[in-house]
Amino acid sequence: MHQADTLLADWEALGWPFHTPPRLLRRLPGGLTNRSFLIEADAERWVMRIDSPHSKTLGIDRVREQALLRHAADAGLAPALLCADAERGYQITAYIEGQHLNPAVLAVHQQTALFELFERVHALPIEGAPIDYLRSDDQADGNTVTGVLTELRAEIESLSTQSDAGLCHHDPVPGNVIFTETKLYLIDWEYAGRGLPVIDWAALACEWQLPLAAIGEVSGYAEPVLAQAERSYRTLCHVWQERIARLP
């Protein structure tokens, strides 16, 4: 809690746009590498996230994340970003009052809303270089089988010929989707970037236990292509988990 307490104590020096001192309410659950806290200031609640000290090792570009979060928030797809500092390693966003749903109890209208959310994400205009699904240091990683990465690179290159590039969230786990009474919000945009929407759709199928046939109907991708993308997504998750396991 020390870093959280320090940030809260330094709020004026950091230029946080509050009129009253922020106070810590509680730590929020979730997050494998970051820590998030519910804070209160100006009679409103906010989420203060303290970034993982291993952000660069994990391939996270915080400046890109902040830009994309603002872009998504302007479109009503994500909580508003109040302030952030990539060097100090924190981010403050609006707190969304809602709930995370278990995929096993997802109703039909909620599934439809989930699909519409990702359709809107993929439709947002985005510029810049595409995200590197396989970083160069992955190939040199002695703990990862080189043949797996070689095969994965070929899979992604194949998928790139079958999917237009677009804005992707890349981490659509149930904990990153907030359901409110009127709409859905996506949080945790640290792995977002210009990528292959087919991988986002396959990730959605995987994380929400949805049939590829249903994903294919809304996304327009053929089931064999989605199956290929799902294999790639699962392998990417495996590579990421290995990287997490080796963190000091």
N, C-alpha and C positions, 0 to 999 in steps of 0.2 A: 504493500500500500504506500510505501515511502514515495515513490515517483508520483503517484496520484496526488498525495498530500502536497508535494512540492509544487506541482503544476497549479493546483488550486490556490495555494498561498501566493503564487507569482502572477495571478490572473491580470492584475493591472499592468504590470511590467510587460506582460506578453501581449497586451493590447486586446484582450477579449472584450467584445462589445456589450458588457453587462453594466447595469447600474448598481447592482447589489452584489456582495461577495458570493461566489458560488459555493455550495456546500455539497459534500458527498452524501448520497442517500444509501447506495449499496452497490456491490459489484454485480454485474450482469452475467448470467451463465453463457456458456458456449465460447467458441474461439479456441483453436488449437495453438495459435502462435501469438495472438494479440490478447490484450486484456481490456474489457469495456466496463464502464461504471455509469450508473445513473446519477446525475447531479441535478441540482436545482438552483436557479438564479432568476431574478426578476419575476418570481411567482410562476415560472415555467420549468418544465423538466427537459433535460438534454442528455445526450449520450456522449461521454468522453471516452474515446478509445486511445489506448496507449499502444503504439505500434511495436511489433516484435523487433528486438535488437538485431535480428537476423534477416531483415527485410531484403537486403541486397543478395544475400546467399540464396534466398528463396525466389529470386528473380522478380521482386516486386518493385515497380516504379511508382513511388508515392506521388510524384508530381503528375504523372499520367492519371493515376487513380483520382486525384482531386479534380482534375479537369473533367474526367468522364462522370464523376459523381455530380458535379455542378450541371453538366449537360443533361444527365438523367433526371435530376431534381427539377430542372426547369421544365421538363416534359411531364412532370408529375409521377415519375416512376420510382423515385428514391427520396429519402428524407433530405431536407435542405441542409447544405453544408454551411455551418456558421463560421468556422475558422479552422485552420490546420497549419501545421508547421512540419515539413518533412525532416528538417534538421533536428528539431527537438523531439520529433516522433510522437505527435499526438494529432487528434482530429476530434472536432466537436460537431455533432449533427443534431437536428431536431429529434425529439423522442416521439415515436409513433405508437399510439395506444392501439394495440391489436393483439393478435395471437398467431402462434406458429401451429400449423396443423400436421397431424400424423397422416402420412400418405394412405394408411389403411382406412381412414374414415373420410377421405376426400369425396365430397358430394359432386354430382354431375355439374352443377352450376359453378362450383368452385374450380373444378378441372377446366371448364371453359374459360373462367376468368384467368387462370394460370396460363393457359395457352395464349390468350389475348395479351397478357402482360409481356410475354416473350416475343410475340409478333411485333409489339410496339418497340421493344428494345432493339430488335434487329432492323427496324425501319428507320431508326434515328441515323441521321447522316454522321459520318465519321471520316476524318482525314488522318494522314500520317502513315508510317510504316506498319505493316502487319506484325502482330505479336509473334514472337519466336516460341513455338510450342516445344521445341527441343533446343535448349541452350547448348552452346559449344562445350561447356564444362561437363555436361551430362555424359557426353561421349567418352570423356577421359576419366570418368568416375569408375574406380576399380571395383566398387560394390554393386555395380549394375551390369548385367550381362550385355556386352556390346551387340550381340546378335539381336537382342530384343529391341534395342534402340534403332538399329539399322532397319529392322522390319517396320518399326513404328514410323520412322521417317518416310519410308516408301508408302505406307498407308496414308499418311497425312498429305503427301504429294499427290497421291491418287485422289483423295477427297477434295483437294483444292481445284481439281479439274471438274468436279461435280457440284461445287457449292460456291456461290458468289461470296466475296468478302463482305463483312458487315460488323457492326458493333455486337460483341458477345460478352455475356457476363462471366461465363466459364465456371461458375461455382453455384449452381442452382439447387443447393441442398435445402431441405425444408426449413432449417434454421435461418436461412437467408431470405425467406419470403414471409412478409407480415400481411396477414389478412385483417382488414378492418371491415366495418359494416358496409362501407361504400366502395372500397377499392383495395388493390394490392400494392405493396411496395417491395422493392428489392434493396437489400442492404449488403454491405461488404463487397465493394467493387474493386478490391485490390488486384484481382486477376483479370479484370475486364480489359478489353482492347479490341483492336480491329482483327477479327479472326474469321473462322468458318462457322456460320450459323448452324450447319448440320451437326457440328460437334456439340453446340449448345443444346440442340433438340435431343440428341442422343443422351447427353448428360441428364436432361430433364427426365427422360424415360427411365434411366438407370436409378437416379436418386429418388424419384417419386413412384417407382414400381409401376410404370405405365406401359401398356402394350405398344410395340412399335407401329402396329397398324393404326392406332389412334393418333400417334405422333405424325405418321405419314399423311393422314387425311388433312391435318391442319397445316403442316409444314410444306407439303408438296414433294417431299423426298421419298423415293422408293424404299421399301423395307430393306432390301439388300444393302443399299447405301447407308441407311441408318444403322444397320447391324455392324457394318464396317466402322462407322463412326463411334459406335458404342464400344467396340473392341479397343479402338484408339483411346477413347476417354478412360477406360478402365486401366489401360497401360500407363497413361499419363498420371493417373492417380497413384499407381504403384510407384512410379519414379519419384513423385512428390513425397510420398510417405517414406521412402528410403532416405530422401534428403532430410526430412524432418528427424528421422531416427538418428542421423549422424550429427545433429546440431549439438554443440557443447552445452 
